């Protein structure tokens, strides 16, 4: 079994995945808020 050495693992793929996830969530929140504002104005 290999010895674990902190700081040796390549985490570039995980960092890109997390960046993509946070970008997706940010865009989704903006779209949802815009949709709710549209509904409020349309039913106003």
DSSP file (Angstrom, degrees, kcal/mol; ACC not computed):
  #  RESIDUE AA STRUCTURE BP1 BP2  ACC     N-H-->O    O-->H-N    N-H-->O    O-->H-N    TCO  KAPPA ALPHA  PHI   PSI    X-CA   Y-CA   Z-CA
    1    1 A X              0   0    0      0, 0.0     2,-0.1     0, 0.0     0, 0.0   0.000 360.0 360.0 360.0 136.0    0.0    0.0    0.0
    2    2 A X        -     0   0    0      1,-0.1     2,-0.3     0, 0.0     0, 0.0  -0.385 360.0-114.3 -73.5 147.5    1.3    3.4   -0.9
    3    3 A X        -     0   0    0     -2,-0.1     2,-0.4     1,-0.0    -1,-0.1  -0.628  28.2-122.7 -80.2 138.5    2.2    6.0    1.7
    4    4 A X        -     0   0    0     -2,-0.3     2,-0.5     4,-0.0    -1,-0.0  -0.698  27.2-173.6 -83.8 128.8    0.1    9.1    1.8
    5    5 A X    >   -     0   0    0     -2,-0.4     3,-1.5     0, 0.0     4,-0.3  -0.961  25.4-124.4-124.5 112.8    2.0   12.3    1.4
    6    6 A X  T 3  S+     0   0    0     -2,-0.5    -2,-0.0     1,-0.2     0, 0.0  -0.240  91.8  21.7 -56.8 137.6    0.0   15.5    1.8
    7    7 A X  T 3  S+     0   0    0      2,-0.0    -1,-0.2     1,-0.0     0, 0.0   0.452  95.6  97.0  88.6   1.7    0.2   18.0   -1.1
    8    8 A X    <   +     0   0    0     -3,-1.5     2,-0.2     2,-0.1    -2,-0.1   0.665  54.7 100.3 -96.1 -18.0    1.3   15.4   -3.8
    9    9 A X  S    S-     0   0    0     -4,-0.3     2,-0.7     1,-0.1    -2,-0.0  -0.465  74.6-125.1 -74.6 138.1   -2.1   14.7   -5.3
   10   10 A X        +     0   0    0     -2,-0.2     3,-0.2     1,-0.1     4,-0.2  -0.734  33.4 172.6 -81.9 115.3   -2.9   16.4   -8.6
   11   11 A X     >  +     0   0    0     -2,-0.7     4,-2.3     1,-0.1     5,-0.2   0.139  41.4 111.2-112.8  19.3   -6.3   18.2   -8.0
   12   12 A X  H  > S+     0   0    0      1,-0.2     4,-2.2     2,-0.2     5,-0.2   0.887  79.6  50.4 -61.6 -39.2   -6.6   20.2  -11.2
   13   13 A X  H  > S+     0   0    0      1,-0.2     4,-2.4    -3,-0.2    -1,-0.2   0.924 111.2  48.2 -66.0 -43.3   -9.5   18.1  -12.4
   14   14 A X  H  > S+     0   0    0      1,-0.2     4,-2.5     2,-0.2    -1,-0.2   0.889 110.9  51.6 -63.5 -38.7  -11.4   18.6   -9.2
   15   15 A X  H  X S+     0   0    0     -4,-2.3     4,-2.3     2,-0.2    -2,-0.2   0.904 110.9  47.2 -65.6 -41.2  -10.7   22.3   -9.2
   16   16 A X  H  X S+     0   0    0     -4,-2.2     4,-2.4     2,-0.2    -2,-0.2   0.898 112.2  50.7 -66.3 -39.9  -12.1   22.6  -12.8
   17   17 A X  H  X S+     0   0    0     -4,-2.4     4,-2.3     2,-0.2    -2,-0.2   0.929 112.0  46.5 -63.1 -45.4  -15.1   20.6  -11.8
   18   18 A X  H  X S+     0   0    0     -4,-2.5     4,-2.6     2,-0.2     5,-0.2   0.895 111.3  51.7 -65.0 -39.7  -15.8   22.7   -8.8
   19   19 A X  H  X S+     0   0    0     -4,-2.3     4,-2.1     1,-0.2    -1,-0.2   0.910 111.4  47.8 -63.0 -41.7  -15.4   25.9  -10.8
   20   20 A X  H  X S+     0   0    0     -4,-2.4     4,-2.4     2,-0.2    -2,-0.2   0.893 111.6  50.5 -64.7 -40.1  -17.8   24.6  -13.4
   21   21 A X  H  X S+     0   0    0     -4,-2.3     4,-2.5     2,-0.2    -2,-0.2   0.928 111.2  46.9 -64.2 -46.0  -20.3   23.7  -10.7
   22   22 A X  H  X S+     0   0    0     -4,-2.6     4,-2.2     2,-0.2    -1,-0.2   0.877 112.4  50.8 -66.0 -36.3  -20.2   27.1   -9.0
   23   23 A X  H  X S+     0   0    0     -4,-2.1     4,-2.4    -5,-0.2     5,-0.2   0.928 111.2  48.6 -64.2 -44.5  -20.5   28.8  -12.4
   24   24 A X  H  X S+     0   0    0     -4,-2.4     4,-2.6     1,-0.2    -2,-0.2   0.921 112.1  48.0 -60.6 -45.8  -23.6   26.7  -13.2
   25   25 A X  H  X S+     0   0    0     -4,-2.5     4,-2.4     2,-0.2    -1,-0.2   0.899 111.0  51.5 -64.0 -40.9  -25.2   27.4   -9.8
   26   26 A X  H  X S+     0   0    0     -4,-2.2     4,-2.1     2,-0.2    -2,-0.2   0.934 112.6  44.8 -61.7 -46.7  -24.6   31.1  -10.2
   27   27 A X  H  X S+     0   0    0     -4,-2.4     4,-2.5     1,-0.2    -2,-0.2   0.908 112.5  52.2 -64.8 -41.5  -26.2   31.2  -13.6
   28   28 A X  H  X S+     0   0    0     -4,-2.6     4,-2.4    -5,-0.2    -2,-0.2   0.904 109.1  49.6 -62.4 -41.6  -29.1   29.1  -12.5
   29   29 A X  H  X S+     0   0    0     -4,-2.4     4,-2.5     2,-0.2    -1,-0.2   0.913 111.2  49.4 -64.3 -42.5  -29.8   31.4   -9.5
   30   30 A X  H  X S+     0   0    0     -4,-2.1     4,-2.5     1,-0.2    -2,-0.2   0.922 112.1  48.1 -62.5 -44.2  -29.7   34.5  -11.7
   31   31 A X  H  X S+     0   0    0     -4,-2.5     4,-2.3     2,-0.2    -2,-0.2   0.908 112.3  49.0 -63.7 -41.9  -32.1   32.8  -14.2
   32   32 A X  H  X S+     0   0    0     -4,-2.4     4,-2.4     2,-0.2    -2,-0.2   0.920 112.3  47.7 -64.7 -44.0  -34.5   31.8  -11.4
   33   33 A X  H  X S+     0   0    0     -4,-2.5     4,-2.4     2,-0.2    -2,-0.2   0.921 112.0  50.0 -63.6 -43.2  -34.5   35.3   -9.9
   34   34 A X  H  X S+     0   0    0     -4,-2.5     4,-2.4     1,-0.2    -2,-0.2   0.903 110.9  50.0 -61.5 -40.8  -35.1   36.9  -13.3
   35   35 A X  H  X S+     0   0    0     -4,-2.3     4,-2.5     2,-0.2    -1,-0.2   0.904 110.3  49.5 -64.2 -41.9  -38.0   34.5  -13.9
   36   36 A X  H  X S+     0   0    0     -4,-2.4     4,-2.3     2,-0.2    -2,-0.2   0.887 110.6  50.0 -65.9 -38.7  -39.5   35.3  -10.5
   37   37 A X  H  X S+     0   0    0     -4,-2.4     4,-2.4     2,-0.2     5,-0.2   0.918 110.2  51.1 -64.5 -42.4  -39.2   39.0  -11.1
   38   38 A X  H  X S+     0   0    0     -4,-2.4     4,-2.6     1,-0.2    -2,-0.2   0.923 110.3  49.0 -58.9 -45.1  -40.9   38.5  -14.5
   39   39 A X  H  X S+     0   0    0     -4,-2.5     4,-1.9     1,-0.2    -1,-0.2   0.908 110.7  50.4 -62.3 -40.8  -43.7   36.6  -12.9
   40   40 A X  H  X S+     0   0    0     -4,-2.3     4,-0.5     1,-0.2    -1,-0.2   0.902 114.5  43.7 -64.3 -40.5  -44.2   39.3  -10.3
   41   41 A X  H  < S+     0   0    0     -4,-2.4     3,-0.3     1,-0.2    -2,-0.2   0.867 113.0  51.3 -72.5 -36.5  -44.3   42.0  -12.9
   42   42 A X  H  < S+     0   0    0     -4,-2.6    -2,-0.2     1,-0.2    -1,-0.2   0.825 117.4  38.2 -71.4 -31.7  -46.6   40.0  -15.3
   43   43 A X  H  <        0   0    0     -4,-1.9    -1,-0.2    -5,-0.2    -2,-0.2   0.474 360.0 360.0 -95.2  -2.5  -49.2   39.3  -12.5
   44   44 A X     <        0   0    0     -4,-0.5    -1,-0.2    -3,-0.3    -2,-0.1   0.408 360.0 360.0 -58.4 360.0  -48.8   42.7  -10.9
